[in-house]
């Protein structure tokens, strides 16, 4: 089997089914999520309360750490990725 640039990464001599290395996939997902650090987001808690904040970090591949500025002390929330809604500035459209 020869090696080509941009070739299909599947090993055709392997036993099936093939599985992906989930650890590698998590690292890649975290790297992509980290590009959103500093972006403004909205999210809603289970009781219906809505919060606005900025992404302050990525603790794992399923959550964002969102910093909400309330009064004098900022709150940190760990919000599932699918619950975060990015705030888009209409002037940038």
C-alpha positions in Angstrom: 0.0 0.0 0.0 1.6 3.3 -1.1 1.2 6.6 0.8 -0.4 9.5 -0.9 -0.9 13.1 0.2 -4.6 13.5 1.3 -5.2 9.8 1.0 -8.0 8.1 2.8 -6.7 7.5 6.4 -8.5 4.1 6.7 -6.3 1.1 6.9 -7.8 -1.3 4.3 -5.9 -4.2 5.7 -7.4 -3.7 9.2 -10.1 -5.8 10.9 -13.5 -4.2 10.9 -15.2 -2.3 12.4 -12.5 0.3 12.9 -12.8 2.8 15.8 -11.4 6.2 16.2 -9.1 7.2 19.1 -11.6 9.2 21.2 -8.8 10.8 23.2 -7.4 12.4 20.0 -10.8 13.5 18.9 -11.5 15.2 22.3 -8.2 17.1 22.0 -9.1 18.3 18.5 -12.5 19.3 19.7 -11.1 21.2 22.6 -8.7 23.0 20.3 -11.5 24.2 18.1 -13.6 25.2 21.1 -10.7 27.2 22.5 -11.0 29.5 19.5 -14.3 30.8 21.0 -12.6 32.0 24.2 -13.6 35.7 24.7 -16.8 35.5 22.6 -20.1 36.7 24.1 -22.7 34.1 24.7 -26.2 33.6 26.2 -27.4 30.5 28.0 -30.4 29.4 30.0 -30.6 27.4 33.3 -33.1 24.7 34.0 -35.3 27.1 35.8 -35.5 29.4 32.8 -33.2 32.1 33.9 -31.2 33.5 31.1 -27.6 34.7 31.5 -25.2 36.7 29.3 -21.4 36.3 29.6 -18.1 35.6 27.9 -16.4 32.3 27.3 -13.5 32.2 29.7 -12.2 28.7 29.1 -12.7 25.1 28.0 -12.4 22.6 30.8 -13.3 19.6 28.6 -14.7 18.7 25.3 -18.3 19.0 26.4 -18.4 22.3 28.4 -17.5 25.9 28.2 -16.6 27.9 31.3 -18.7 31.1 31.0 -17.9 34.2 33.1 -21.0 36.2 34.0 -20.4 39.6 35.5 -22.9 40.1 38.3 -22.5 43.0 40.7 -18.9 43.1 41.9 -18.0 39.4 41.8 -18.1 37.5 38.4 -19.7 34.1 38.4 -18.3 31.2 36.6 -20.7 28.7 35.0 -19.8 25.4 33.4 -22.3 25.2 30.5 -22.7 22.3 28.1 -21.6 23.1 24.6 -25.0 22.7 23.0 -26.6 25.1 25.6 -24.4 28.0 24.6 -25.8 30.5 22.1 -23.3 32.9 20.6 -24.3 36.6 20.5 -23.7 38.0 17.1 -23.3 41.7 16.7 -25.7 42.8 13.9 -23.3 45.5 12.8 -20.7 42.8 11.9 -23.1 41.1 9.5 
